[in-house]
Amino acid sequence: MMILEYVPPGKQEADRLIIDMGLRFPEEDTPGIDFIIPNASYLKGKERTIRGIFITHGHYDHMGAIPYLAGPLRNPPIFATPLARGMILKRQEDFPHTPKLEIHTIDKRDRRPIRLGPFSVEPFHVNHNIPDSIGLAIGTPLGTVVHSCDFKFDFKPIGDEPADLQRIAEIGSRGILALLSDSTGVEHAGHSISESVIFENLDPIFREAPGRVIMSTFASLIGRQQQAFLLAEKYGRKVALEGYSMKANVEIAQGLGYLKIPKGMMMPIEDAERLDPKRTVILCTGAQGESNAALMRIANREHRVIRIREDDTMIFSSSIVPGNERSVQYLKDALARQGARIFHYKTLDIHASGHAYAEDLKLMLSLVKPKFLIPIHGQYSMLKAHAELGQSMGIPREYTAVGYNGAIIEFNRERIQVRDEQIQAQYVFVDGLGVGDVREVVLRDRQMMAQDGMFVIVAIVDRREGRVRGEPDVISRGFVYLRESGPLLAEARKRVKMLVEQSGKMKPVNWTYVRDNIREDLGKFFFQKTQRRPMVLPVIIEV
Amino acid sequence: MMILEYVPPGKQEADRLIIDMGLRFPEEDTPGIDFIIPNASYLKGKERTIRGIFITHGHYDHMGAIPYLAGPLRNPPIFATPLARGMILKRQEDFPHTPKLEIHTIDKRDRRPIRLGPFSVEPFHVNHNIPDSIGLAIGTPLGTVVHSCDFKFDFKPIGDEPADLQRIAEIGSRGILALLSDSTGVEHAGHSISESVIFENLDPIFREAPGRVIMSTFASLIGRQQQAFLLAEKYGRKVALEGYSMKANVEIAQGLGYLKIPKGMMMPIEDAERLDPKRTVILCTGAQGESNAALMRIANREHRVIRIREDDTMIFSSSIVPGNERSVQYLKDALARQGARIFHYKTLDIHASGHAYAEDLKLMLSLVKPKFLIPIHGQYSMLKAHAELGQSMGIPREYTAVGYNGAIIEFNRERIQVRDEQIQAQYVFVDGLGVGDVREVVLRDRQMMAQDGMFVIVAIVDRREGRVRGEPDVISRGFVYLRESGPLLAEARKRVKMLVEQSGKMKPVNWTYVRDNIREDLGKFFFQKTQRRPMVLPVIIEV
């Protein structure tokens, strides 16, 4: 999510546009979190200055936070192309209690700019791994700002038009103040691969498959799904869909005309287990090894219908999202062990990135010829590499600005700078129904318990006698195997009893001090005996 | 760890050789585990039949379990090349209470086979990313078995000899019954990259670095370290080492003559911050983003000496071990933000795998010409791909055998098969001082607490009145942010009080039933309110 502000000369208050409103998926150091949404606290009190929200395409990392943020921001008008709009409305169905959105459909053929306060916005078509993606040329009183959004150039895409190079060139020829351009692919040399190359590589796999073709890809990769349907038609196969998000997206994309499926081509999943394998394609989700997706259930022989056979051909038509390497490997092993032949992007070009590579980025710079370059999207090291690429194309170093999450990049006609101060940008975690209520301390506790578990010890102290009644109760989870740790637990109980009774003699008893004492003593004792550091939680109750 | 057994005709008891004894590093689903060692329970009672242990090279995944297993197996003789021997003895220093090992040094120039019972073993030199790696030709009464171990062919390595192709060919020409060959690189087409190509790519980086060169690589990658020393010498730079394991390995390798360091080249790390940056190289560990390694401390500005400067050149001369992608990205971002220029294997060939690629594997097959092919090392899908590669080279399918962890592969002169039964092979976890005491249940608890935390509630019940005394105590960690969850906790307390007092009326009270009841009720209540599933642990104490 990005905010574009224009502050008129001599005034304090700005006009604002928001570009995208996505979510981020959880990482190893955010255990148990569902996802992360942008921190919008900077916009509090500024809701009336938001002229509009532009959603550049229908991926969750660009529109997934709308159900959480649109309402609190008082529902500014949202602008999106038809497919993105369809995806937004579909997602909104899961949030029945949020206010109705005001969505305007962008018609890319309409050349009239969308005027919103001091801004006039001209969307232009780019390629990405979902159809109907756009970049934005935003006119402002100071000059035009071009935002590439996630993009690549595909001169021969499948199920989409090529990026509108002439339009981008025409916009560029008017003189551009700043280009904000996608940096995700900057570390790859050359040009990204065209979907038509992928199609050519998929063709012989479909042709020569001795039995069923089971193809998995991202649910949002409509263009790749189109290829599966085209190849199924070519080789006389029918297609069964599997996976909730795949089915939902195919329905939206087909309904809006982005996906062309020949009549009579679809079949229920049951038929894929029953009919002639040489006439069968299964198109499914789960190529990332997600534990609940269709493919994992198939691999684990837990799918309600599909069982892998020796003559099955599996196609992983996707890259591996960093962090998923191991679960994808598990998936591949489990499928291979059941006899399936596997094709994936390492063995063959059957997946293309949705992002421009280094030479594509140079093409964008050459078409737009901006004064300032602001690399966007991607990790800091990629933004920096993109700025260096711009410098190699002749943009002076002081005309490039590398930001970070929360950075304020300020520019006028003459100068650009990353300001020293920043806006609030710490992660807002969504965990179940809670939005923003899980803080660092909760995550730190989860991480600590994941390492060495926890150990609760409950001692009941007789107020008058200052003695522990009976044996302290122990709850230990994730620390040691209880059945074999009798002596360790007995010794821990003994130590607690002793510590409590020693302190119990002093009047009045400082129970906070006693608890700290127990925590420290047991911590040391456990570490010495096991070299582990469970979370030690003493409970002392006086009766 | 692999066991080679020979069962003489008509006898029950076998003679055994062990090949390698390594450890496996922990994964996402084994939180808090230090590492995993082989399950040796199959060898219990068979200790006297073990003729020897061959360690093929000095990497932890091939020798790291020796301190845990050699003693319990009654210390069979270990055979290793000098460098592997040095690494084994160094590691042994951390285990002062284990029995002294019996290690025999393998002299690769000595062509006489090592005779052990019915086996005669001839080691031969191969390349890998540590010098002094060997494969084994093992004569048995049924024929010769060749074990490639981790290998690649490097016709021009640095700090090592090329693999001994003539020797391998000569062994092959005698007629080989079975080849066990490394499958790790099978999914990569072509040949693996030579270290001399890496060297040529590193040269201009050293030459043109405007300030210091900070090069990180694996501590065991002696050949790469040699390149840093050669380039430092060429460009008049001195070298400071950083990282415990790097220093230890350099010392061992230098002492044994595997690493040649010019006199006066080394300097203390303090000098690397003080002297002319153009005369300085820092060679360090931590290229995987390990949280305690030198590089992470430098990136976090927590290193006791080194601070990154604008003109520093960072070289990541390593691949990324799957699972470490995110921490490596964090590292690169943190370093880039401080101004360093970064080179890594994606931008330039400055790292080579230690494993043979598809064409190299074909070369090995062509030199050895075995009857049977047993793919080893790597995930199941790689073993399968390697078997298919062998089939494409003319080995009949029924002469290839794809195993798995715990598989028994049985062969004689005529036939090879994977037996239906398998030996015990479930993971043995090392966690702190505990070996094998952490079981699945402990890991499951850790994973569960990492997801949604835990909730302990302690109720003191008055035995006579059947009432809860005061308010139940609550300990919650990793579940909700306590400061903002007062009403939730109050309601939970109220429910527990009610449940206990309802049940307390029945005599005698079944407290197990009451606890289960509380667990279920609070579980549902929390899920309804938060959509989270913390581990609920009720404690009821009668007084």
Interface residues (C-beta under 8 A of the other chain):
Chain A: E27 E28 P31 G32 E187 H188 P322 G323 E325 R326 Q329 K332 D333 L335 A336 R337 I342 K346 T347 Q379 Y380 S381 K384 Y404 D431 G432 L433 G434 D437 V438 R439 V441 V442 L443 D445 R446 Q447 M449 A450 Q451 D452 G453 M454 V456 V458 I460 R469 D473 I475 R477 G478 F479 V480 Y481 E484 S485 F527 K529 T530 Q531 R532 M535 L537 V539 I541 V543
Chain B: E27 E28 P31 G32 E187 H188 A189 P322 G323 E325 R326 Q329 K332 D333 L335 A336 R337 I342 K346 T347 Q379 Y380 S381 K384 Y404 D431 G432 L433 G434 D437 V438 R439 V441 V442 L443 D445 R446 Q447 M449 A450 Q451 D452 G453 M454 V456 V458 I460 R469 D473 I475 R477 G478 F479 V480 Y481 E484 S485 F527 K529 T530 Q531 R532 M535 L537 V539 I541 V543
